[in-house]
Amino acid sequence: MFSCCDPTLALEVAQPTDEQVLDLHETAGVMTALLRLLHFPPPPPIPYPSTADQEKSSTQLRTDRYEPSSIIPLPILPLLFSLADKYALSDLISQSLRTHLLAHAPAYPLQVYGFATLHDMPIVASKASQFLLPLASYTLEDVKVIPSVEAYHKIIRLQDYRTKGLRKTLLGETLFPHGYGLCPSHHQTAELLWHGAQSKLVGRIESGK
């Protein structure tokens, strides 16, 4: 929509005809947000510097991946997404907004999952679902952000799948894989202790943080 502002296309659209007027029925605040998106596209959130300990635990979900001051506040993002869609802003702006939305997933997983599902952002929704607590731990008001019964059911099934997968993996682990590290004198006692620990841990596994 705003390609006419591109200097490379200025000669193509410039016509010595009657003055054209574009009416925008937006409030001053909304127009300010729109013009900022156009003239100062939001850069991606700034990640915290990596450390050796963080690299070792790279497979774990972290809740402090970005500098908080570099993330667009969550209450503002719905408006910005609406403007990007309404005025057909560039894909780069939309992609940046999705990155900011996902940056809120560790702290607000249910809100991010609900918004991403409602607005057809399956990748964001999938990544946000990794941070969700078991749905039974949320209140009725909390889960109302999930836009449909289908989306709610998908999370229920996904959490059940993850829980069963973790339990299966734990029960499949042996204390002395392929006999490595086995102590002939004490292996039976050690294995009994390991099996007891497995049984306790299996009962405590649940989806979520």
Backbone hydrogen bonds in HBPLUS format (Angstrom, degrees):
<---DONOR---> <-ACCEPTOR-->    atom                        ^
c    i                          cat <-CA-CA->   ^        H-A-AA   ^      H-
h    n   atom  resd res      DA  || num        DHA   H-A  angle D-A-AA Bond
n    s   type  num  typ     dist DA aas  dist angle  dist       angle   num
A0005-CYS N   A0002-PHE O   3.07 MM   3  5.71 163.3  2.10 115.5 120.8     1
A0006-ASP N   A0003-SER O   3.00 MM   3  5.29 161.6  2.03 110.3 116.3     2
A0009-LEU N   A0006-ASP O   2.92 MM   3  5.48 153.2  2.00 116.9 125.2     3
A0010-ALA N   A0007-PRO O   3.25 MM   3  5.01 160.3  2.29  98.3 104.2     4
A0012-GLU N   A0009-LEU O   3.06 MM   3  5.31 125.4  2.37 102.1 116.4     5
A0013-VAL N   A0009-LEU O   3.18 MM   4  6.48 149.6  2.27 156.0 164.0     6
A0014-ALA N   A0010-ALA O   2.94 MM   4  5.91 138.2  2.12 148.0 158.9     7
A0031-MET N   A0027-THR O   2.92 MM   4  6.15 161.7  1.95 154.1 159.5     8
A0032-THR N   A0028-ALA O   2.93 MM   4  6.13 150.0  2.03 144.5 152.7     9
A0033-ALA N   A0029-GLY O   3.06 MM   4  6.38 155.7  2.12 145.1 151.0    10
A0034-LEU N   A0030-VAL O   2.90 MM   4  6.19 155.6  1.96 149.4 156.5    11
A0035-LEU N   A0031-MET O   2.88 MM   4  6.08 165.7  1.90 152.3 155.6    12
A0036-ARG N   A0032-THR O   2.99 MM   4  6.16 150.2  2.08 144.7 152.9    13
A0037-LEU N   A0033-ALA O   3.02 MM   4  6.27 151.8  2.10 143.4 150.8    14
A0038-LEU N   A0034-LEU O   3.02 MM   4  6.34 151.1  2.11 146.6 154.7    15
A0039-HIS N   A0035-LEU O   2.88 MM   4  5.99 168.7  1.89 151.8 154.7    16
A0040-PHE N   A0036-ARG O   2.69 MM   4  5.13 147.7  1.79 135.5 145.0    17
A0067-GLU N   A0046-ILE O   2.76 MM  21  5.61 161.7  1.79 169.1 173.9    18
A0048-TYR N   A0065-ARG O   2.89 MM  17  5.81 157.1  1.94 136.5 139.6    19
A0055-GLU N   A0051-THR O   2.97 MM   4  6.24 157.3  2.02 154.4 160.4    20
A0056-LYS N   A0052-ALA O   3.06 MM   4  6.31 149.2  2.16 144.9 152.8    21
A0057-SER N   A0053-ASP O   3.19 MM   4  6.43 140.4  2.35 138.3 148.3    22
A0057-SER N   A0054-GLN O   3.14 MM   3  5.12 125.4  2.46  93.1 107.0    23
A0058-SER N   A0055-GLU O   3.34 MM   3  4.94 148.5  2.44 108.5 104.0    24
A0060-GLN N   A0057-SER O   2.98 MM   3  5.54 161.6  2.01 117.3 123.4    25
A0070-SER N   A0067-GLU O   2.91 MM   3  5.45 156.2  1.96 118.8 126.7    26
A0071-ILE N   A0068-PRO O   3.22 MM   3  5.53 169.1  2.23 113.3 116.5    27
A0076-ILE N   A0073-PRO O   3.09 MM   3  5.66 145.1  2.21 115.2 124.8    28
A0077-LEU N   A0074-LEU O   3.20 MM   3  5.37 135.6  2.41 103.8 115.2    29
A0080-LEU N   A0076-ILE O   3.27 MM   4  6.60 160.0  2.31 151.1 157.0    30
A0081-PHE N   A0077-LEU O   2.86 MM   4  6.07 163.1  1.89 165.0 169.1    31
A0082-SER N   A0078-PRO O   2.98 MM   4  6.11 154.4  2.05 142.9 150.2    32
A0083-LEU N   A0079-LEU O   2.95 MM   4  6.26 155.3  2.01 150.2 156.4    33
A0084-ALA N   A0080-LEU O   2.92 MM   4  6.11 161.4  1.96 148.9 154.2    34
A0085-ASP N   A0081-PHE O   3.00 MM   4  6.19 151.0  2.08 146.1 153.3    35
A0086-LYS N   A0082-SER O   2.84 MM   4  5.94 166.3  1.86 150.3 155.0    36
A0087-TYR N   A0083-LEU O   2.95 MM   4  5.87 166.2  1.97 151.7 154.3    37
A0089-LEU N   A0084-ALA O   2.96 MM   5  4.87 155.6  2.02 136.1 143.6    38
A0088-ALA N   A0085-ASP O   3.35 MM   3  5.08 164.9  2.38  99.2 102.9    39
A0094-SER N   A0090-SER O   3.25 MM   4  6.66 161.7  2.29 147.7 152.5    40
A0095-GLN N   A0091-ASP O   2.81 MM   4  5.97 157.8  1.86 150.6 156.8    41
A0096-SER N   A0092-LEU O   3.01 MM   4  6.17 154.6  2.08 141.4 148.1    42
A0097-LEU N   A0093-ILE O   2.99 MM   4  6.28 155.6  2.05 149.3 155.8    43
A0098-ARG N   A0094-SER O   2.99 MM   4  6.29 150.0  2.09 145.1 153.2    44
A0099-THR N   A0095-GLN O   3.05 MM   4  6.36 147.7  2.15 144.5 153.1    45
A0100-HIS N   A0096-SER O   3.06 MM   4  6.42 153.2  2.13 147.6 154.5    46
A0101-LEU N   A0097-LEU O   2.91 MM   4  6.16 153.8  1.98 147.0 154.7    47
A0102-LEU N   A0098-ARG O   2.94 MM   4  6.14 163.1  1.97 148.6 152.5    48
A0103-ALA N   A0099-THR O   3.02 MM   4  6.22 139.3  2.19 138.4 149.5    49
A0104-HIS N   A0101-LEU O   3.07 MM   3  5.58 153.5  2.15 110.6 118.4    50
A0105-ALA N   A0102-LEU O   2.96 MM   3  5.17 160.0  2.00 110.3 116.9    51
A0108-TYR N   A0104-HIS O   2.77 MM   4  5.72 161.0  1.81 165.4 171.3    52
A0112-VAL N   A0108-TYR O   3.05 MM   4  6.20 165.0  2.07 157.3 161.9    53
A0113-TYR N   A0109-PRO O   2.84 MM   4  5.91 162.6  1.87 147.6 153.2    54
A0114-GLY N   A0110-LEU O   2.90 MM   4  6.02 163.7  1.93 147.4 152.2    55
A0115-PHE N   A0111-GLN O   2.98 MM   4  6.11 165.4  2.00 148.0 152.0    56
A0116-ALA N   A0112-VAL O   2.90 MM   4  5.95 166.9  1.92 152.1 156.5    57
A0117-THR N   A0113-TYR O   2.91 MM   4  5.98 155.4  1.98 147.4 154.1    58
A0118-LEU N   A0114-GLY O   3.01 MM   4  6.12 161.4  2.04 146.1 151.4    59
A0119-HIS N   A0115-PHE O   3.04 MM   4  6.19 145.2  2.16 146.0 154.8    60
A0121-MET N   A0116-ALA O   2.80 MM   5  4.82 153.1  1.87 151.8 152.2    61
A0120-ASP N   A0117-THR O   3.37 MM   3  5.28 162.1  2.41 108.0 106.3    62
A0125-ALA N   A0121-MET O   2.98 MM   4  6.19 165.4  2.00 158.3 163.2    63
A0126-SER N   A0122-PRO O   2.86 MM   4  5.94 157.1  1.91 145.0 151.0    64
A0127-LYS N   A0123-ILE O   3.04 MM   4  6.27 163.5  2.07 150.2 154.1    65
A0128-ALA N   A0124-VAL O   2.87 MM   4  6.02 157.9  1.92 151.8 158.6    66
A0129-SER N   A0125-ALA O   3.00 MM   4  6.12 143.2  2.14 142.9 152.0    67
A0130-GLN N   A0127-LYS O   3.26 MM   3  5.64 151.9  2.35 105.7 113.2    68
A0131-PHE N   A0128-ALA O   3.05 MM   3  5.75 159.6  2.10 119.8 125.3    69
A0132-LEU N   A0129-SER O   3.26 MM   3  5.23 160.3  2.30 102.1 108.0    70
A0137-SER N   A0134-PRO O   2.85 MM   3  5.70 164.8  1.87 128.6 133.6    71
A0138-TYR N   A0135-LEU O   3.10 MM   3  5.53 166.3  2.12 114.1 118.5    72
A0143-VAL N   A0139-THR O   3.14 MM   4  6.50 163.3  2.17 158.0 159.3    73
A0144-LYS N   A0141-GLU O   3.38 MM   3  5.36 148.9  2.49  96.6 105.4    74
A0145-VAL N   A0142-ASP O   3.34 MM   3  6.39 173.4  2.34 124.8 126.1    75
A0146-ILE N   A0143-VAL O   3.01 MM   3  5.62 161.5  2.05 116.1 121.8    76
A0152-TYR N   A0148-SER O   3.08 MM   4  6.35 155.9  2.14 145.0 152.0    77
A0153-HIS N   A0149-VAL O   2.83 MM   4  6.03 159.9  1.87 151.5 157.0    78
A0154-LYS N   A0150-GLU O   2.96 MM   4  6.19 150.1  2.05 146.5 154.5    79
A0155-ILE N   A0151-ALA O   3.27 MM   4  6.55 154.6  2.34 143.2 148.2    80
A0156-ILE N   A0152-TYR O   3.08 MM   4  6.44 159.3  2.13 150.1 156.0    81
A0157-ARG N   A0153-HIS O   2.97 MM   4  6.22 166.1  1.99 154.2 156.9    82
A0158-LEU N   A0154-LYS O   2.84 MM   4  5.99 156.2  1.90 146.4 154.0    83
A0159-GLN N   A0155-ILE O   2.86 MM   4  5.98 166.5  1.87 154.8 157.6    84
A0160-ASP N   A0156-ILE O   3.04 MM   4  6.23 154.6  2.11 143.5 150.9    85
A0161-TYR N   A0157-ARG O   2.87 MM   4  6.07 154.5  1.94 146.7 153.8    86
A0162-ARG N   A0158-LEU O   2.94 MM   4  6.18 161.0  1.97 151.5 156.2    87
A0163-THR N   A0159-GLN O   2.97 MM   4  6.12 160.1  2.01 146.4 151.9    88
A0164-LYS N   A0160-ASP O   3.00 MM   4  6.18 167.8  2.02 150.8 154.0    89
A0165-GLY N   A0161-TYR O   2.93 MM   4  6.06 153.0  2.00 144.7 152.8    90
A0166-LEU N   A0162-ARG O   2.93 MM   4  6.16 158.6  1.97 150.9 155.6    91
A0167-ARG N   A0163-THR O   3.00 MM   4  6.24 161.9  2.04 150.9 156.0    92
A0168-LYS N   A0164-LYS O   2.91 MM   4  6.07 158.2  1.96 146.7 152.9    93
A0169-THR N   A0165-GLY O   2.96 MM   4  6.14 157.3  2.02 146.2 152.4    94
A0170-LEU N   A0166-LEU O   2.93 MM   4  6.15 163.5  1.96 151.0 155.2    95
A0171-LEU N   A0167-ARG O   2.95 MM   4  6.12 170.1  1.96 153.4 156.1    96
A0172-GLY N   A0168-LYS O   3.04 MM   4  6.08 132.9  2.27 137.6 149.5    97
A0172-GLY N   A0169-THR O   3.22 MM   3  5.13 131.1  2.47  92.4 105.6    98
A0173-GLU N   A0170-LEU O   3.15 MM   3  5.41 158.8  2.19 107.7 114.2    99
A0179-GLY N   A0176-PHE O   2.96 MM   3  4.98 148.6  2.06 133.4 125.4   100
A0180-TYR N   A0177-PRO O   2.92 MM   3  5.61 167.8  1.94 124.1 126.6   101
A0182-LEU N   A0179-GLY O   3.25 MM   3  5.43 162.2  2.28 127.1 125.0   102
A0186-HIS N   A0183-CYS O   3.21 MM   3  5.52 127.7  2.49 105.8 118.7   103
A0187-HIS N   A0183-CYS O   2.85 MM   4  5.13 134.3  2.06 165.8 161.1   104
A0190-ALA N   A0186-HIS O   2.99 MM   4  6.18 167.3  2.01 159.8 163.9   105
A0191-GLU N   A0187-HIS O   2.85 MM   4  5.94 155.8  1.91 146.4 152.5   106
A0192-LEU N   A0188-GLN O   3.04 MM   4  6.25 152.4  2.12 144.5 151.7   107
A0193-LEU N   A0189-THR O   3.06 MM   4  6.35 158.4  2.11 149.7 155.2   108
A0194-TRP N   A0190-ALA O   2.91 MM   4  6.17 150.3  2.00 143.3 152.3   109
A0195-HIS N   A0191-GLU O   2.85 MM   4  6.06 161.5  1.88 151.2 155.2   110
A0196-GLY N   A0192-LEU O   3.03 MM   4  6.24 152.4  2.11 143.2 150.8   111
A0197-ALA N   A0193-LEU O   2.96 MM   4  6.23 152.9  2.03 143.9 151.4   112
A0198-GLN N   A0194-TRP O   2.85 MM   4  6.13 153.4  1.92 149.5 157.4   113
A0199-SER N   A0195-HIS O   3.03 MM   4  6.26 159.0  2.08 145.9 150.4   114
A0200-LYS N   A0196-GLY O   3.18 MM   4  6.47 154.4  2.25 144.6 150.8   115
A0201-LEU N   A0197-ALA O   2.95 MM   4  6.16 163.6  1.98 153.1 157.6   116
A0202-VAL N   A0198-GLN O   2.87 MM   4  5.99 162.6  1.90 157.1 161.3   117
A0204-ARG N   A0201-LEU O   2.92 MM   3  5.13 146.1  2.04 104.6 115.6   118
A0205-ILE N   A0202-VAL O   3.37 MM   3  5.45 161.0  2.41 102.5 108.0   119
